[in-house]
């Protein structure tokens, strides 16, 4: 069998640190991932990269590999050293390494060189659901001797995120970027490649990631509108990022938003409704004075032109001042008597 120089495959020195090995692996995995790289050699290269990291990313396997010492003969035929030649890798009772599957693509099994060194370390059985440094491969499963090997396909991870963005009339009117803060559970990228406890995620495999971004709202934004922010979603172990989708939701205590038109309640007393009154109200454009005519009923609205939200053409929608008649809480006895007289008249 041919000796494989895993250090050369990953492009690192033999005294490279775990972090350097991991970094080199991720960079190469992104470059030669079959979903990204469609060249003919990418599939084989990707398989070699994963095999190299399966060894160099695991302390025990790397130590066994390094113990070859003088047997390093890159590119030449290789004979297992004493102690390694009696393992059964033919797929019989001892179990052989089977091919693994990534996104439905048959990537082939581990090399004979890998099997001759590490077959016993994998439990003497077929590889099932192997995990290469956080990259999950749905491994082949062999039910029993002589039965057909079946493969399970690992579904492609959904990297998109959908969130609701609550905005006010003032947010739209100011036409300034709005801060969006949210948290999302993502796969941990710090887990040890060979397994074991990870302090970053507490062994769960996931970490809580908090993000803060700014969103520019366009004029005439609508309730329920979906805004896409490319590349602001989750990031997988290959460096590929999904998108963030924000569903617009109007949430304003002062204004009711309808396109570029606004509606605001204006409170008046019963006498003011009967006799009419002048009121000063606040708007997004500043404070203005309005005249409420006599005999105005609750629920009636006064249309105030060009005091609404901005339009695409630079003009503004309208503001509807909706009248709401309220009864004062602290009425005097005299005032109550006057109301009685009015009622009985």
N, C-alpha and C positions, 0 to 999 in steps of 0.2 A: 504494500500500500504506500501511497505517497505521503510524506511528512508535510504537515501544514504549519506554517509559521504564523501563529495567530497575532503576534505583535506586528508583523509586517502587514497583515490584512487590515488591522485597525490603524496602522500608520503611527504607532507609538514606540517608544524605547522600552527595553526590557525592565528598566527600573521605574517605569511610569507609575504614578500614584493611581489609586482607585478613582479619584476625581478626573484625572486626565484620561483614563481609559473610558470612563462613562461619557465624558464630553465628546471624545473621538467617535464613540459608538453612535451617540445620538445624531451627530453631524452626518455620519455616513448613512445611517438608517433613513434619515430624511431624504438624503440625496438619491438613494437607490430603492426606496420603497416602491413596490410595483404599481401602487395607485398613483404615484407621482412620475416615476421614470418608466417610460414605455419601451425603452430599448431592449434588445434581445438579451444582452449580457446582464441587465439589471437584476433579473430573477436569481441567477446563480450567485451574483455578487451579494445580494441581500441575504441569501442563505449562508454564505461564508461569514458575513459580518455577524450574523446572529450566533453562529456556531462559535466564532472567536470570542464574542462577549459572554456567551454561556460559560466559557472556560475562564477567561481573564477577569470576568466580573464576579467570580466566586472564589473566595480565598482558598478553600480546600482543593478545588480543581486546578487553580493556577499553580499551587504548590506542587501538585502531582505533575503537571505539565512541565514546570521548571526543573523538576528532578531529572528530566531526560539528560540534562547537562551536555555531555559530549555527543549525544545523539542528535543534536541540532544539525540537521542537514537539509536546509530549505530546498524544496523542489525535488529531492531525491527520494528513492524508495526507502521505506522505513520498516524496521522489524521491531515489534514490541519488546521492551526489556524484560528480564526475568520477573515473573510474578504477574505479568499482564496477559500471557499468551493462552491461558486456559479458560477464558470466559467464552460462553456460548452466545453468539450474536446472530444466530441464523433464524430467529423467529420461532424456535421450537418451545419446549417447556420453559427454558430459561428466559424466553422472551427476547425479541429483537427490537431495535429502535425502528419505529414506523415513521412513515412520512407524516408531516403535519400540514395543516391547512390554514391559510390566511386569506380571509375575505373570499373564500371559494376558489383560491388558486392553489394548485398542488405545488408545494415548494420542494418536495423531495425530502428524504430522511437525513439524519446526520451522516457525516462521512465515516468510512471504515476506520480511519485514523482516530476520530473522536470515540467511536464505539470501543475500540481496543483499549483505550485508556480509561474511560469513564463509565462503561456499562454497568459495573458493579455498584458504582456510586448512585446510580439512578434506580436502585432497588431491583435490578435484574428483570424488570418488566418493561412493557411498552411505554413509550412516552405518552402521557395523557394530560392534555390541557397545560402544556409547559408555558412558563412565563419567563420571557427574556427581558429582564430589566424593566418590567412594567409593561412590556408589549405582550398582550395575551393572544396565544395561538390555540385554537381549538384543536387539540391533539387527537390523533387517531386512537380509537379504542378497539382492542381485540377481545371479544367476548370469551372465546375459548379456543383451544388448539384446533387448527384445521378449519375454523370458521372464517368467514369473509370479514376483512377489516372495514369498518365504517368510519366516516369522518363527519364531524359536526362543524358547521360553519359558524364562525364568530361574527355576529352582526356588527355592521359598521357603527361606531359610536356617534351619537347625535351631539354635535358640538354647538348647536344653536341654543340661544337663551331667549325666552320671551318674558317680558316684564310689563307691568302696568305703570304708566307715567301720569301721575296726577298733576294737573296744571291749573293755574288760575287765569282770570282775564288779564291780570297785571303782567303775568309771564308772557302772554301773547303780545300785549300792547307794547312792552318794553323792547321786544325784538332783540333781546340779549340771550346769550347761551344759558341754558338752565342746567344746574348741577343735578346729576343722576348718581345716586349712591345705592349700591345693592351688594348682597353677599350671595355666593353660589358655591355649592359643593363640587369640587373637582378632584380628579385622580391625583394622588400624591406622587410627585416626581422625585422624592428623596428616599423612597423605600430601597433598602439594600438589594442589589440584584440577585444575591444568593438566598434571599429569604431572611427571616429573623425579625426582631422587633425594630420598629421604626419610631423614633422619638418625634418626628415631624407630624405624623398622623396618628400616633398612639396605636399603631398596628391595624387601623381600620382600612387603610388603603385610600382614604379620602381626606382632604383638608378643606377648611372653610376659607374661601378667598373673597376678600372685600375689594370692590372696584369703585372708582369714582371717575366719572367722565362728564363732559359738557356737551349739551345738545342744542343746536341752533334750530329754533322753531320757525317755520315759514309762515308767512301771512296766510290767512284763511285755512288754518289747520282745523281739522274736523274731529268731532267725537268719534271714537272707535278707529280712527286712522292708524295704520301700522307704519311705523318709521323704522327703517333698516339701517343699522350701523355696522358696516362691513368690518370683519376681523375683530370685533369686540366681544365675541362669544367665548366659549371654553377653548382651551388649548390642549391638544393631545400630546403624547410623548414623542411625536414626530415633528412637533412645532407647527402643525396645521391648526388654524384657528377658525372657529365658526363665527356666526353673525349674532348680533344682539338685535332683537325686535322689540320695540316699545309700542305698546297699545295706548293711544292717547285717551285720557279720561278727564273730563272737566270736573273739577272739584273746587267750587268757589262759594264762600259763605255770603258774599255781598251781591254777586251778579249771577244771573242765569244767562248762559251763553247759547246763542243760536246762530251759527255761522259767524258773521261779523257784527250781528246785532246783539245788544245786551238789554237785559231787563233788570231793573232795580226797584225795590219797594221804597215808597216814601210814606212815612206815617203822619197822619193828621188827626186832630180831634173832631168829634161830632160838630161842634160849633164852626170849626174851620171848614168842614165839609159843606155845611149849610151856607155859610156866608162867603166862603172863598178866602184865600190867604196867599201871601207871598212867602216862599221858602227858599233857603239856600241849601243846596245839596252838593255833595262831593262826587266828582266823576274822574275817570282816568285822565281827562284833559284838564283837570283843575276844578275848583269850586265855581258854581254858577247859581244864579237866582232864577227861580221859575215862579210862574203865577198860576195857582190852582183856582179855576173858576168856581163860582157859587154852585151849590146843589150837585157837587161831585160825589158819585157813589163809590163805595169800596170796590176795588177790582178794575176800575177804569184806568186807562194808561194815557199818558201824555207823551207823544213822540218828539224826541229831541234829536234833530238831524245832525249827522256828522260827529256824534259824540260816542260812537261805538269803537269797534276794533278796526285795525288797518286792513285795507284790501290790497290786492296785488297791484292795482293801478295807482296806488298812492293815496286814494281817498279813504273815507272811513264809513263804517256802518252807523246805525242809529242806536240811540239809547232810549228805552221805553221806561218812563217813570210810572210805576204801577202804584196806584193809591191804595193805602191800607188805613182804614179808620180804626183808631184805638181809643179805648175808654181810659181816661186818667185813673190811676189807682187811688190817689188820695183826694177824693171828692169831699167837699164840706157839706154839712147838713143843708145849707142854703142852696147849694148847687143841686143836690138831690131833689129838693122841693121844687126847684125850677123844672127839672126833668119830669117830675110828676105832673106839673101843670101843663107842660107841653103834651104829655101823653094823654091827658084827660080833655084837652081842648078840642 
